[in-house]
Amino acid sequence: SPEHLLYQGFGLFYHKYGGLYTQFLAPLGKELRFIIVYEMEVCYNTVKSCKIRKRRYAERSMYMKTAVGEVQGEALTLVNTTNTAIAAESGSLPVLGTPFMLALMEKATCEAVADLLEDDETTVGTAMNITHIKASAIGEVITAKAVLTETDGRKLTFHVTARNDKNELVGSGTVERFVVLAEKFLRKVEGK
């Protein structure tokens, strides 16, 4: 069958290049059939493009483990009427709202790993443990910084801080995120 021939062709390709590959295709009739290897499963699909992930996942995981403390990201914001406790309805004062500080910290974690993700991947926040220790008035610039401190498969743990323009600590804590396939994640959310 075409699938059998394709599988044999992939086997030769895989052994010849020792797994250092990005994609493999074979013309079958009027369409291009790609073989996708994902988490040790071989399946056949007719698709426009295909990335072989197993090797990249392993390489990224290895890099992240060795780069703990070096993978960092930053995000900043100006405190204004749109990000106060009043705007978030989390308080009644015109100071930086805690939900907005947390969102800024999460943005910093996203910035930290943005260049390490595939085009169809993203990260989602799963756990936060944050303290907000200093109020920030309208007009202050707040900078959040995230540093990758631990990796466990798809789970990434960051130490996060927020500081004002005087370099005073505004908040700190930890944020956990998981690497997911964006479309697959959304299909699951939508119940498809």
C-alpha positions in Angstrom: 0.0 0.0 0.0 1.1 3.6 -0.4 1.2 3.9 3.4 3.5 0.8 3.6 5.9 2.3 1.0 5.8 5.6 2.7 6.7 4.0 6.1 9.6 2.1 4.5 10.8 5.3 2.9 10.6 7.1 6.2 12.6 4.3 7.9 15.4 4.7 5.4 15.4 8.4 5.7 15.4 8.2 9.5 18.3 5.7 9.7 20.3 7.5 7.1 20.2 10.8 8.8 20.1 9.6 12.4 16.9 11.4 13.3 18.2 14.9 12.3 15.3 15.9 10.3 12.6 18.5 10.0 10.1 16.9 7.6 9.6 14.1 5.2 7.2 13.9 2.3 6.5 11.6 -0.6 4.4 12.4 -3.7 1.4 10.0 -3.8 -1.0 10.6 -6.7 -2.3 14.2 -6.7 -1.4 15.0 -3.2 1.5 15.1 -0.9 1.3 12.8 2.0 3.3 13.6 5.0 4.4 11.3 7.8 4.1 12.8 11.3 6.0 11.4 14.2 4.7 12.8 17.5 5.4 11.4 20.9 6.5 8.0 19.5 3.4 7.5 17.4 3.5 7.2 13.6 0.4 8.4 11.8 -0.4 9.4 8.3 -2.0 12.6 7.3 -2.6 14.7 4.2 -1.4 18.2 5.3 0.2 21.3 3.8 3.1 21.3 6.2 4.6 19.1 8.9 7.2 19.3 11.6 8.8 16.4 13.2 8.7 17.3 16.8 10.3 14.5 18.8 13.9 15.6 18.3 13.1 19.3 18.8 11.3 18.6 22.0 14.3 16.7 23.3 16.7 19.4 22.3 14.6 22.2 23.7 14.1 20.3 27.0 17.8 19.7 27.3 18.6 23.3 26.5 16.1 24.6 29.1 17.5 22.4 31.8 21.0 23.7 31.2 19.8 27.3 30.8 17.8 27.5 34.0 18.5 31.0 35.4 19.5 32.3 32.0 16.1 32.2 30.2 14.6 35.5 31.1 12.0 37.9 30.0 10.8 41.4 30.8 7.6 43.5 30.4 6.8 47.0 31.5 3.7 49.2 32.0 2.9 52.7 33.0 0.4 52.9 35.8 -2.7 54.8 34.5 -6.5 54.8 35.0 -6.9 51.6 32.9 -4.8 49.3 35.2 -5.7 50.5 38.7 -7.4 48.5 41.4 -10.5 50.6 40.5 -10.4 49.5 36.9 -9.9 45.9 37.9 -12.7 46.2 40.5 -10.3 44.6 42.9 -10.1 47.7 45.2 -11.2 51.3 45.5 -7.9 53.2 45.2 -6.2 54.7 42.1 -3.1 52.5 42.4 -1.8 49.6 40.3 -4.3 46.7 40.7 -2.9 43.4 41.7 -4.5 41.5 38.8 -2.7 43.9 36.4 0.6 43.3 38.2 0.1 39.5 37.9 -0.8 39.9 34.2 2.4 41.9 33.7 4.4 39.1 35.4 2.8 36.5 33.2 3.6 38.6 30.1 7.3 38.5 31.2 7.2 34.7 31.4 5.8 34.6 27.9 8.5 36.9 26.6 11.1 34.6 28.3 10.2 31.5 26.3 8.8 33.1 23.1 11.8 32.3 21.0 12.0 28.7 22.2 8.5 27.7 21.0 7.4 26.2 17.7 5.0 28.4 15.6 1.9 26.4 16.7 2.9 26.2 20.3 2.1 28.6 23.2 2.2 28.5 27.0 -0.7 28.7 29.5 -0.6 29.7 33.1 -1.5 27.0 35.6 -0.3 28.2 39.0 0.6 31.5 40.6 1.9 32.3 44.1 2.4 36.1 44.2 2.8 38.8 46.9 2.0 42.5 46.2 4.0 44.4 48.8 4.1 48.0 47.6 1.5 50.3 46.1 2.3 52.0 42.8 0.7 55.4 42.0 -0.5 56.6 38.6 2.5 57.7 36.5 4.9 55.1 37.9 6.6 52.7 35.4 6.6 49.1 36.6 8.9 46.5 35.1 8.2 42.8 35.6 11.0 40.3 35.2 10.7 36.5 34.9 13.5 34.0 35.3 13.1 30.3 34.4 14.0 28.3 37.5 12.8 24.8 36.8 11.6 22.6 34.0 9.7 19.3 34.1 8.7 18.1 30.7 6.2 20.7 29.4 5.9 22.4 32.8 8.0 25.6 33.2 8.4 27.4 36.6 9.5 31.0 36.8 10.5 33.3 39.6 8.9 36.7 38.9 9.4 40.2 40.3 8.0 43.6 39.7 9.9 46.8 40.4 9.1 50.5 40.1 11.2 53.1 38.4 13.2 53.6 41.7 14.1 49.9 41.5 11.9 49.2 44.6 10.3 45.8 44.8 6.6 46.0 44.2 5.8 42.3 44.1 7.3 38.8 43.7 6.5 35.2 43.5 6.4 32.2 41.2 4.4 31.4 38.1 4.0 28.0 36.4 3.2 27.6 32.8 2.7 24.6 30.5 3.7 24.3 26.8 0.7 23.3 24.7 -0.3 23.1 21.0 -2.5 26.1 20.5 -5.1 24.6 18.2 -5.4 21.3 20.1 -5.8 23.2 23.3 -8.6 25.4 21.9 -10.4 22.3 20.4 -10.3 20.7 23.8 -11.7 23.9 25.4 -14.5 24.1 22.8 -15.3 20.4 23.4 -14.5 19.3 19.9 
